[in-house]
Amino acid sequence: MTATRPQALVDKISALPAERVAEIEDFVDFIGERAREQSLLRAAANTSAPAFAAVWENPEDAVYDAL
């Protein structure tokens, strides 16, 4: 897929009826919110990983690493 010039996208959106523009705006908001949520989840996982390392990495549970 080729990158679309921002102005070409603006031109296409401008040619749509108002209700479609509102739908596109909602979708763009959804995409942004999803990206923020995924970023927060990654940050939480990265922050908690050291705390759980002692629990995850132990000889008693090594058998489960092979599953």
PDB file of N, CA, C and O in Angstrom:
ATOM      1  N   MET A   1       0.850  -1.177   0.000  1.00  0.00           N
ATOM      2  CA  MET A   1       0.000   0.000   0.000  1.00  0.00           C
ATOM      3  C   MET A   1       0.894   1.237   0.000  1.00  0.00           C
ATOM      4  O   MET A   1       1.886   1.294   0.727  1.00  0.00           O
ATOM      5  N   THR A   2       0.545   2.205  -0.801  1.00  0.00           N
ATOM      6  CA  THR A   2       1.339   3.425  -0.870  1.00  0.00           C
ATOM      7  C   THR A   2       0.813   4.448   0.124  1.00  0.00           C
ATOM      8  O   THR A   2      -0.370   4.462   0.463  1.00  0.00           O
ATOM      9  N   ALA A   3       1.710   5.295   0.578  1.00  0.00           N
ATOM     10  CA  ALA A   3       1.317   6.349   1.512  1.00  0.00           C
ATOM     11  C   ALA A   3       0.481   7.391   0.775  1.00  0.00           C
ATOM     12  O   ALA A   3       0.802   7.778  -0.349  1.00  0.00           O
ATOM     13  N   THR A   4      -0.574   7.831   1.407  1.00  0.00           N
ATOM     14  CA  THR A   4      -1.439   8.856   0.834  1.00  0.00           C
ATOM     15  C   THR A   4      -0.992  10.208   1.339  1.00  0.00           C
ATOM     16  O   THR A   4      -0.728  10.387   2.528  1.00  0.00           O
ATOM     17  N   ARG A   5      -0.913  11.141   0.441  1.00  0.00           N
ATOM     18  CA  ARG A   5      -0.587  12.511   0.858  1.00  0.00           C
ATOM     19  C   ARG A   5      -1.691  13.013   1.761  1.00  0.00           C
ATOM     20  O   ARG A   5      -2.869  12.788   1.483  1.00  0.00           O
ATOM     21  N   PRO A   6      -1.329  13.690   2.837  1.00  0.00           N
ATOM     22  CA  PRO A   6      -2.366  14.204   3.752  1.00  0.00           C
ATOM     23  C   PRO A   6      -3.385  15.102   3.055  1.00  0.00           C
ATOM     24  O   PRO A   6      -4.575  15.026   3.361  1.00  0.00           O
ATOM     25  N   GLN A   7      -2.952  15.935   2.142  1.00  0.00           N
ATOM     26  CA  GLN A   7      -3.887  16.835   1.480  1.00  0.00           C
ATOM     27  C   GLN A   7      -4.870  16.065   0.604  1.00  0.00           C
ATOM     28  O   GLN A   7      -6.033  16.453   0.498  1.00  0.00           O
ATOM     29  N   ALA A   8      -4.423  14.984  -0.020  1.00  0.00           N
ATOM     30  CA  ALA A   8      -5.329  14.167  -0.831  1.00  0.00           C
ATOM     31  C   ALA A   8      -6.411  13.545   0.053  1.00  0.00           C
ATOM     32  O   ALA A   8      -7.570  13.447  -0.352  1.00  0.00           O
ATOM     33  N   LEU A   9      -6.033  13.132   1.243  1.00  0.00           N
ATOM     34  CA  LEU A   9      -7.003  12.578   2.181  1.00  0.00           C
ATOM     35  C   LEU A   9      -7.998  13.647   2.630  1.00  0.00           C
ATOM     36  O   LEU A   9      -9.201  13.393   2.706  1.00  0.00           O
ATOM     37  N   VAL A  10      -7.498  14.825   2.923  1.00  0.00           N
ATOM     38  CA  VAL A  10      -8.367  15.945   3.306  1.00  0.00           C
ATOM     39  C   VAL A  10      -9.347  16.257   2.169  1.00  0.00           C
ATOM     40  O   VAL A  10     -10.529  16.497   2.417  1.00  0.00           O
ATOM     41  N   ASP A  11      -8.865  16.254   0.945  1.00  0.00           N
ATOM     42  CA  ASP A  11      -9.731  16.534  -0.207  1.00  0.00           C
ATOM     43  C   ASP A  11     -10.844  15.490  -0.326  1.00  0.00           C
ATOM     44  O   ASP A  11     -11.996  15.830  -0.595  1.00  0.00           O
ATOM     45  N   LYS A  12     -10.493  14.225  -0.126  1.00  0.00           N
ATOM     46  CA  LYS A  12     -11.496  13.155  -0.218  1.00  0.00           C
ATOM     47  C   LYS A  12     -12.538  13.297   0.882  1.00  0.00           C
ATOM     48  O   LYS A  12     -13.735  13.149   0.636  1.00  0.00           O
ATOM     49  N   ILE A  13     -12.079  13.584   2.093  1.00  0.00           N
ATOM     50  CA  ILE A  13     -13.011  13.746   3.207  1.00  0.00           C
ATOM     51  C   ILE A  13     -13.905  14.952   2.991  1.00  0.00           C
ATOM     52  O   ILE A  13     -15.098  14.901   3.292  1.00  0.00           O
ATOM     53  N   SER A  14     -13.349  16.029   2.476  1.00  0.00           N
ATOM     54  CA  SER A  14     -14.118  17.255   2.234  1.00  0.00           C
ATOM     55  C   SER A  14     -15.232  17.046   1.220  1.00  0.00           C
ATOM     56  O   SER A  14     -16.237  17.756   1.248  1.00  0.00           O
ATOM     57  N   ALA A  15     -15.063  16.085   0.332  1.00  0.00           N
ATOM     58  CA  ALA A  15     -16.065  15.828  -0.698  1.00  0.00           C
ATOM     59  C   ALA A  15     -17.229  14.978  -0.184  1.00  0.00           C
ATOM     60  O   ALA A  15     -18.223  14.805  -0.889  1.00  0.00           O
ATOM     61  N   LEU A  16     -17.117  14.454   1.019  1.00  0.00           N
ATOM     62  CA  LEU A  16     -18.167  13.589   1.564  1.00  0.00           C
ATOM     63  C   LEU A  16     -19.268  14.395   2.245  1.00  0.00           C
ATOM     64  O   LEU A  16     -19.058  15.545   2.631  1.00  0.00           O
ATOM     65  N   PRO A  17     -20.444  13.782   2.390  1.00  0.00           N
ATOM     66  CA  PRO A  17     -21.522  14.426   3.144  1.00  0.00           C
ATOM     67  C   PRO A  17     -21.131  14.545   4.622  1.00  0.00           C
ATOM     68  O   PRO A  17     -20.285  13.796   5.110  1.00  0.00           O
ATOM     69  N   ALA A  18     -21.749  15.485   5.318  1.00  0.00           N
ATOM     70  CA  ALA A  18     -21.404  15.780   6.715  1.00  0.00           C
ATOM     71  C   ALA A  18     -21.502  14.554   7.617  1.00  0.00           C
ATOM     72  O   ALA A  18     -20.651  14.360   8.485  1.00  0.00           O
ATOM     73  N   GLU A  19     -22.531  13.720   7.423  1.00  0.00           N
ATOM     74  CA  GLU A  19     -22.660  12.550   8.295  1.00  0.00           C
ATOM     75  C   GLU A  19     -21.513  11.558   8.103  1.00  0.00           C
ATOM     76  O   GLU A  19     -21.113  10.884   9.053  1.00  0.00           O
ATOM     77  N   ARG A  20     -20.990  11.465   6.901  1.00  0.00           N
ATOM     78  CA  ARG A  20     -19.831  10.600   6.641  1.00  0.00           C
ATOM     79  C   ARG A  20     -18.562  11.192   7.257  1.00  0.00           C
ATOM     80  O   ARG A  20     -17.711  10.453   7.750  1.00  0.00           O
ATOM     81  N   VAL A  21     -18.436  12.486   7.232  1.00  0.00           N
ATOM     82  CA  VAL A  21     -17.283  13.149   7.855  1.00  0.00           C
ATOM     83  C   VAL A  21     -17.300  12.881   9.353  1.00  0.00           C
ATOM     84  O   VAL A  21     -16.258  12.614   9.951  1.00  0.00           O
ATOM     85  N   ALA A  22     -18.477  12.951   9.957  1.00  0.00           N
ATOM     86  CA  ALA A  22     -18.598  12.662  11.386  1.00  0.00           C
ATOM     87  C   ALA A  22     -18.221  11.209  11.673  1.00  0.00           C
ATOM     88  O   ALA A  22     -17.597  10.920  12.694  1.00  0.00           O
ATOM     89  N   GLU A  23     -18.592  10.311  10.791  1.00  0.00           N
ATOM     90  CA  GLU A  23     -18.248   8.895  10.949  1.00  0.00           C
ATOM     91  C   GLU A  23     -16.731   8.698  10.875  1.00  0.00           C
ATOM     92  O   GLU A  23     -16.159   7.927  11.646  1.00  0.00           O
ATOM     93  N   ILE A  24     -16.099   9.392   9.953  1.00  0.00           N
ATOM     94  CA  ILE A  24     -14.642   9.317   9.818  1.00  0.00           C
ATOM     95  C   ILE A  24     -13.968   9.892  11.060  1.00  0.00           C
ATOM     96  O   ILE A  24     -12.984   9.338  11.550  1.00  0.00           O
ATOM     97  N   GLU A  25     -14.491  10.989  11.561  1.00  0.00           N
ATOM     98  CA  GLU A  25     -13.928  11.588  12.772  1.00  0.00           C
ATOM     99  C   GLU A  25     -14.026  10.627  13.953  1.00  0.00           C
ATOM    100  O   GLU A  25     -13.080  10.501  14.730  1.00  0.00           O
ATOM    101  N   ASP A  26     -15.163   9.953  14.091  1.00  0.00           N
ATOM    102  CA  ASP A  26     -15.322   8.961  15.153  1.00  0.00           C
ATOM    103  C   ASP A  26     -14.309   7.831  15.004  1.00  0.00           C
ATOM    104  O   ASP A  26     -13.731   7.370  15.988  1.00  0.00           O
ATOM    105  N   PHE A  27     -14.101   7.393  13.774  1.00  0.00           N
ATOM    106  CA  PHE A  27     -13.157   6.306  13.520  1.00  0.00           C
ATOM    107  C   PHE A  27     -11.724   6.732  13.856  1.00  0.00           C
ATOM    108  O   PHE A  27     -10.975   5.971  14.468  1.00  0.00           O
ATOM    109  N   VAL A  28     -11.355   7.926  13.461  1.00  0.00           N
ATOM    110  CA  VAL A  28     -10.015   8.437  13.775  1.00  0.00           C
ATOM    111  C   VAL A  28      -9.837   8.546  15.288  1.00  0.00           C
ATOM    112  O   VAL A  28      -8.775   8.206  15.808  1.00  0.00           O
ATOM    113  N   ASP A  29     -10.848   9.009  15.990  1.00  0.00           N
ATOM    114  CA  ASP A  29     -10.793   9.069  17.455  1.00  0.00           C
ATOM    115  C   ASP A  29     -10.616   7.672  18.039  1.00  0.00           C
ATOM    116  O   ASP A  29      -9.839   7.483  18.975  1.00  0.00           O
ATOM    117  N   PHE A  30     -11.333   6.695  17.492  1.00  0.00           N
ATOM    118  CA  PHE A  30     -11.222   5.311  17.946  1.00  0.00           C
ATOM    119  C   PHE A  30      -9.801   4.784  17.754  1.00  0.00           C
ATOM    120  O   PHE A  30      -9.245   4.155  18.654  1.00  0.00           O
ATOM    121  N   ILE A  31      -9.223   5.033  16.604  1.00  0.00           N
ATOM    122  CA  ILE A  31      -7.865   4.572  16.321  1.00  0.00           C
ATOM    123  C   ILE A  31      -6.875   5.196  17.303  1.00  0.00           C
ATOM    124  O   ILE A  31      -5.987   4.511  17.810  1.00  0.00           O
ATOM    125  N   GLY A  32      -7.023   6.475  17.568  1.00  0.00           N
ATOM    126  CA  GLY A  32      -6.141   7.153  18.513  1.00  0.00           C
ATOM    127  C   GLY A  32      -6.286   6.605  19.916  1.00  0.00           C
ATOM    128  O   GLY A  32      -5.288   6.408  20.610  1.00  0.00           O
ATOM    129  N   GLU A  33      -7.509   6.357  20.344  1.00  0.00           N
ATOM    130  CA  GLU A  33      -7.753   5.815  21.683  1.00  0.00           C
ATOM    131  C   GLU A  33      -7.181   4.412  21.803  1.00  0.00           C
ATOM    132  O   GLU A  33      -6.582   4.066  22.821  1.00  0.00           O
ATOM    133  N   ARG A  34      -7.364   3.612  20.776  1.00  0.00           N
ATOM    134  CA  ARG A  34      -6.822   2.250  20.794  1.00  0.00           C
ATOM    135  C   ARG A  34      -5.299   2.275  20.891  1.00  0.00           C
ATOM    136  O   ARG A  34      -4.714   1.471  21.617  1.00  0.00           O
ATOM    137  N   ALA A  35      -4.661   3.176  20.177  1.00  0.00           N
ATOM    138  CA  ALA A  35      -3.203   3.296  20.243  1.00  0.00           C
ATOM    139  C   ALA A  35      -2.756   3.714  21.644  1.00  0.00           C
ATOM    140  O   ALA A  35      -1.761   3.199  22.155  1.00  0.00           O
ATOM    141  N   ARG A  36      -3.475   4.635  22.261  1.00  0.00           N
ATOM    142  CA  ARG A  36      -3.137   5.063  23.628  1.00  0.00           C
ATOM    143  C   ARG A  36      -3.302   3.912  24.621  1.00  0.00           C
ATOM    144  O   ARG A  36      -2.472   3.730  25.512  1.00  0.00           O
ATOM    145  N   GLU A  37      -4.376   3.137  24.463  1.00  0.00           N
ATOM    146  CA  GLU A  37      -4.611   2.000  25.356  1.00  0.00           C
ATOM    147  C   GLU A  37      -3.521   0.944  25.195  1.00  0.00           C
ATOM    148  O   GLU A  37      -3.040   0.392  26.185  1.00  0.00           O
ATOM    149  N   GLN A  38      -3.130   0.662  23.953  1.00  0.00           N
ATOM    150  CA  GLN A  38      -2.085  -0.328  23.710  1.00  0.00           C
ATOM    151  C   GLN A  38      -0.757   0.149  24.287  1.00  0.00           C
ATOM    152  O   GLN A  38       0.015  -0.647  24.822  1.00  0.00           O
ATOM    153  N   SER A  39      -0.497   1.435  24.177  1.00  0.00           N
ATOM    154  CA  SER A  39       0.723   1.994  24.740  1.00  0.00           C
ATOM    155  C   SER A  39       0.731   1.855  26.252  1.00  0.00           C
ATOM    156  O   SER A  39       1.755   1.512  26.842  1.00  0.00           O
ATOM    157  N   LEU A  40      -0.399   2.116  26.876  1.00  0.00           N
ATOM    158  CA  LEU A  40      -0.519   1.984  28.329  1.00  0.00           C
ATOM    159  C   LEU A  40      -0.343   0.525  28.757  1.00  0.00           C
ATOM    160  O   LEU A  40       0.323   0.249  29.755  1.00  0.00           O
ATOM    161  N   LEU A  41      -0.931  -0.403  28.014  1.00  0.00           N
ATOM    162  CA  LEU A  41      -0.781  -1.821  28.343  1.00  0.00           C
ATOM    163  C   LEU A  41       0.672  -2.275  28.219  1.00  0.00           C
ATOM    164  O   LEU A  41       1.165  -3.019  29.066  1.00  0.00           O
ATOM    165  N   ARG A  42       1.359  -1.829  27.163  1.00  0.00           N
ATOM    166  CA  ARG A  42       2.778  -2.175  26.997  1.00  0.00           C
ATOM    167  C   ARG A  42       3.609  -1.613  28.136  1.00  0.00           C
ATOM    168  O   ARG A  42       4.492  -2.292  28.659  1.00  0.00           O
ATOM    169  N   ALA A  43       3.330  -0.375  28.522  1.00  0.00           N
ATOM    170  CA  ALA A  43       4.076   0.252  29.617  1.00  0.00           C
ATOM    171  C   ALA A  43       3.843  -0.499  30.926  1.00  0.00           C
ATOM    172  O   ALA A  43       4.780  -0.713  31.694  1.00  0.00           O
ATOM    173  N   ALA A  44       2.614  -0.895  31.178  1.00  0.00           N
ATOM    174  CA  ALA A  44       2.307  -1.639  32.405  1.00  0.00           C
ATOM    175  C   ALA A  44       3.007  -2.996  32.395  1.00  0.00           C
ATOM    176  O   ALA A  44       3.550  -3.418  33.416  1.00  0.00           O
ATOM    177  N   ALA A  45       2.999  -3.675  31.265  1.00  0.00           N
ATOM    178  CA  ALA A  45       3.661  -4.977  31.170  1.00  0.00           C
ATOM    179  C   ALA A  45       5.167  -4.830  31.377  1.00  0.00           C
ATOM    180  O   ALA A  45       5.780  -5.629  32.085  1.00  0.00           O
ATOM    181  N   ASN A  46       5.755  -3.820  30.765  1.00  0.00           N
ATOM    182  CA  ASN A  46       7.196  -3.589  30.921  1.00  0.00           C
ATOM    183  C   ASN A  46       7.553  -3.230  32.350  1.00  0.00           C
ATOM    184  O   ASN A  46       8.608  -3.625  32.846  1.00  0.00           O
ATOM    185  N   THR A  47       6.689  -2.488  33.011  1.00  0.00           N
ATOM    186  CA  THR A  47       6.938  -2.087  34.393  1.00  0.00           C
ATOM    187  C   THR A  47       6.804  -3.273  35.346  1.00  0.00           C
ATOM    188  O   THR A  47       7.571  -3.384  36.302  1.00  0.00           O
ATOM    189  N   SER A  48       5.847  -4.151  35.099  1.00  0.00           N
ATOM    190  CA  SER A  48       5.606  -5.264  36.014  1.00  0.00           C
ATOM    191  C   SER A  48       6.520  -6.460  35.761  1.00  0.00           C
ATOM    192  O   SER A  48       6.669  -7.305  36.643  1.00  0.00           O
ATOM    193  N   ALA A  49       7.123  -6.553  34.604  1.00  0.00           N
ATOM    194  CA  ALA A  49       7.949  -7.718  34.275  1.00  0.00           C
ATOM    195  C   ALA A  49       9.057  -7.966  35.297  1.00  0.00           C
ATOM    196  O   ALA A  49       9.224  -9.112  35.712  1.00  0.00           O
ATOM    197  N   PRO A  50       9.823  -6.963  35.726  1.00  0.00           N
ATOM    198  CA  PRO A  50      10.862  -7.241  36.729  1.00  0.00           C
ATOM    199  C   PRO A  50      10.291  -7.761  38.050  1.00  0.00           C
ATOM    200  O   PRO A  50      10.908  -8.602  38.705  1.00  0.00           O
ATOM    201  N   ALA A  51       9.132  -7.270  38.435  1.00  0.00           N
ATOM    202  CA  ALA A  51       8.528  -7.721  39.691  1.00  0.00           C
ATOM    203  C   ALA A  51       8.120  -9.193  39.623  1.00  0.00           C
ATOM    204  O   ALA A  51       8.184  -9.903  40.626  1.00  0.00           O
ATOM    205  N   PHE A  52       7.702  -9.649  38.445  1.00  0.00           N
ATOM    206  CA  PHE A  52       7.280 -11.030  38.289  1.00  0.00           C
ATOM    207  C   PHE A  52       8.413 -11.961  37.883  1.00  0.00           C
ATOM    208  O   PHE A  52       8.229 -13.178  37.876  1.00  0.00           O
ATOM    209  N   ALA A  53       9.573 -11.425  37.548  1.00  0.00           N
ATOM    210  CA  ALA A  53      10.675 -12.259  37.072  1.00  0.00           C
ATOM    211  C   ALA A  53      11.034 -13.345  38.076  1.00  0.00           C
ATOM    212  O   ALA A  53      11.275 -14.486  37.681  1.00  0.00           O
ATOM    213  N   ALA A  54      11.074 -13.022  39.354  1.00  0.00           N
ATOM    214  CA  ALA A  54      11.411 -14.018  40.371  1.00  0.00           C
ATOM    215  C   ALA A  54      10.368 -15.124  40.420  1.00  0.00           C
ATOM    216  O   ALA A  54      10.701 -16.277  40.695  1.00  0.00           O
ATOM    217  N   VAL A  55       9.122 -14.792  40.160  1.00  0.00           N
ATOM    218  CA  VAL A  55       8.059 -15.788  40.185  1.00  0.00           C
ATOM    219  C   VAL A  55       8.106 -16.635  38.917  1.00  0.00           C
ATOM    220  O   VAL A  55       7.917 -17.850  38.974  1.00  0.00           O
ATOM    221  N   TRP A  56       8.358 -15.996  37.767  1.00  0.00           N
ATOM    222  CA  TRP A  56       8.339 -16.703  36.493  1.00  0.00           C
ATOM    223  C   TRP A  56       9.588 -17.547  36.287  1.00  0.00           C
ATOM    224  O   TRP A  56       9.511 -18.639  35.724  1.00  0.00           O
ATOM    225  N   GLU A  57      10.708 -17.066  36.727  1.00  0.00           N
ATOM    226  CA  GLU A  57      11.983 -17.738  36.478  1.00  0.00           C
ATOM    227  C   GLU A  57      12.441 -18.452  37.743  1.00  0.00           C
ATOM    228  O   GLU A  57      13.148 -17.876  38.571  1.00  0.00           O
ATOM    229  N   ASN A  58      12.034 -19.703  37.885  1.00  0.00           N
ATOM    230  CA  ASN A  58      12.483 -20.491  39.029  1.00  0.00           C
ATOM    231  C   ASN A  58      12.586 -21.948  38.607  1.00  0.00           C
ATOM    232  O   ASN A  58      11.886 -22.378  37.691  1.00  0.00           O
ATOM    233  N   PRO A  59      13.452 -22.712  39.266  1.00  0.00           N
ATOM    234  CA  PRO A  59      13.671 -24.111  38.861  1.00  0.00           C
ATOM    235  C   PRO A  59      12.410 -24.980  38.937  1.00  0.00           C
ATOM    236  O   PRO A  59      12.240 -25.888  38.123  1.00  0.00           O
ATOM    237  N   GLU A  60      11.546 -24.718  39.882  1.00  0.00           N
ATOM    238  CA  GLU A  60      10.351 -25.532  40.037  1.00  0.00           C
ATOM    239  C   GLU A  60       9.404 -25.412  38.835  1.00  0.00           C
ATOM    240  O   GLU A  60       8.715 -26.369  38.481  1.00  0.00           O
ATOM    241  N   ASP A  61       9.379 -24.252  38.226  1.00  0.00           N
ATOM    242  CA  ASP A  61       8.485 -24.028  37.093  1.00  0.00           C
ATOM    243  C   ASP A  61       9.164 -24.176  35.745  1.00  0.00           C
ATOM    244  O   ASP A  61       8.546 -23.920  34.711  1.00  0.00           O
ATOM    245  N   ALA A  62      10.424 -24.583  35.737  1.00  0.00           N
ATOM    246  CA  ALA A  62      11.158 -24.706  34.476  1.00  0.00           C
ATOM    247  C   ALA A  62      10.501 -25.700  33.523  1.00  0.00           C
ATOM    248  O   ALA A  62      10.594 -25.542  32.306  1.00  0.00           O
ATOM    249  N   VAL A  63       9.849 -26.706  34.054  1.00  0.00           N
ATOM    250  CA  VAL A  63       9.182 -27.698  33.205  1.00  0.00           C
ATOM    251  C   VAL A  63       8.121 -27.042  32.323  1.00  0.00           C
ATOM    252  O   VAL A  63       7.878 -27.507  31.209  1.00  0.00           O
ATOM    253  N   TYR A  64       7.492 -25.982  32.794  1.00  0.00           N
ATOM    254  CA  TYR A  64       6.451 -25.306  32.013  1.00  0.00           C
ATOM    255  C   TYR A  64       7.014 -24.468  30.878  1.00  0.00           C
ATOM    256  O   TYR A  64       6.282 -24.115  29.954  1.00  0.00           O
ATOM    257  N   ASP A  65       8.301 -24.141  30.928  1.00  0.00           N
ATOM    258  CA  ASP A  65       8.921 -23.351  29.859  1.00  0.00           C
ATOM    259  C   ASP A  65       8.948 -24.120  28.545  1.00  0.00           C
ATOM    260  O   ASP A  65       8.966 -23.516  27.473  1.00  0.00           O
ATOM    261  N   ALA A  66       8.951 -25.434  28.620  1.00  0.00           N
ATOM    262  CA  ALA A  66       9.014 -26.259  27.424  1.00  0.00           C
ATOM    263  C   ALA A  66       7.654 -26.434  26.745  1.00  0.00           C
ATOM    264  O   ALA A  66       7.588 -26.946  25.628  1.00  0.00           O
ATOM    265  N   LEU A  67       6.607 -26.030  27.381  1.00  0.00           N
ATOM    266  CA  LEU A  67       5.261 -26.215  26.793  1.00  0.00           C
ATOM    267  C   LEU A  67       4.989 -25.292  25.666  1.00  0.00           C
ATOM    268  O   LEU A  67       3.907 -25.333  25.081  1.00  0.00           O
TER     269      LEU A  67
END
